Amino acid sequence: MGHGSYSYEAHETMTRARAELPRQEVFRQRRCHPLMEPQGVKWRESRDSEAHPQSLGIIFSLDVTGSMGDIPDMLARQRLPAFMKALLDAGIPDPQVLFMAVGDADSDHAPLQVGQFESSERQMDQWLTWSYLEGGGGPVGSESYELGMYFAARHTDLDCWRKRQRRGYFFMTGDERPYGYVSRLQVAQFIGDTLDQDLPVKQVVDELQRTYEPFFLIPDLARRRLCERDWRELLGDRVICMEDPSDTVEVAAGLVGLCEGAFPDLDALARHLKGQGLTRQRLGAVIRALTPFAATLGRDGVPRPPLEDEHLPTNDDNSGHRRIP
């Protein structure tokens, strides 16, 4: 998939036209759309084409439980065009976006919904708004995020990785913990794979990281205490704690831009976002959210100490301690 061309102006017009509509008129599904059922799906493919020779697969895995429905709503009615424009302005020529909706496999009717990788604004918007915002969720502080990661790891195929050894991007939004394992019974029920046993979620994250740069986006600081520790044990600095869910677009686009080298550091990203008209308050919040991860890339703008030029001291007196072999 991934055919068609993208028009920012057409996308803006499409989202602006529905900006004032009630959510239920934008997201009309009252059950999982048949084409988003993951049962029996072998592959979702992000492919190069004559029109898109440098495809880059990007997955938005959106938590659609009761506490998290605002982000897909915001993307559909306001912010998705800004995400695409930010990528194109940063020199990412052929992004292909797949939307996935995640709930809770113990409680929800549709705990996993999967679209297709798309390049055009109309098809991208179609899959997003076909998502069923079930609004349920589990009672124990966990949701079935691991099912989304499992599907991405084992049922997607990216030309950016296959042809160029460039990983795609996997953005998962949420405010709960993952379950500790992928249930073989749930995988059989909702996806159709046969597993010999349950899979530890760490194993699934390791598989996901072979072909994707994964990030977990927590929508605000009040909710980070619910899940940050568990996610950091799985993803480390790839857990991004935002200050407001409205920053999702700039944070995700900033992560792609920093990883792809489109922005050499946070200062360059800040100048770009300021040029796009981001308010000072939101600009500061985005940069604060991205600073810990940018530091791991050496792109936080902080000069590094020239340790490689320092020589270890020699000819010191004996300390009296024996060095452990």
Salt bridges, closest charged atoms under 4 A:
GLU12 OE1 - ARG16 NH2 3.30
GLU45 OE2 - ARG47 NH2 2.95
ASP48 OD2 - LYS163 NZ 3.63
ASP48 OD2 - ARG164 NH1 2.70
ASP70 OD1 - ARG23 NH2 2.75
ASP73 OD1 - ARG23 NE 3.75
ASP73 OD2 - ARG77 NH2 2.86
ASP89 OD2 - LYS85 NZ 2.83
ASP94 OD1 - HIS52 ND1 3.29
ASP125 OD1 - ARG18 NH1 2.75
ASP157 OD2 - ARG47 NH2 2.79
ASP157 OD2 - ARG162 NH2 2.86
ASP159 OD1 - ARG47 NH1 2.87
ASP159 OD2 - LYS163 NZ 3.57
ASP175 OD2 - ARG223 NH1 3.22
ASP193 OD2 - HIS155 NE2 2.64
ASP206 OD1 - LYS202 NZ 2.90
GLU207 OE2 - ARG154 NH2 2.83
GLU213 OE1 - ARG238 NH2 2.77
ASP220 OD2 - ARG223 NH2 2.93
GLU228 OE1 - ARG224 NE 2.79
GLU228 OE2 - ARG232 NE 2.74
GLU243 OE2 - ARG288 NE 2.68
ASP247 OD1 - ARG282 NE 2.57
GLU250 OE2 - ARG79 NH2 1.96
GLU260 OE1 - ARG166 NH2 2.27
ASP300 OD1 - ARG304 NH2 3.01
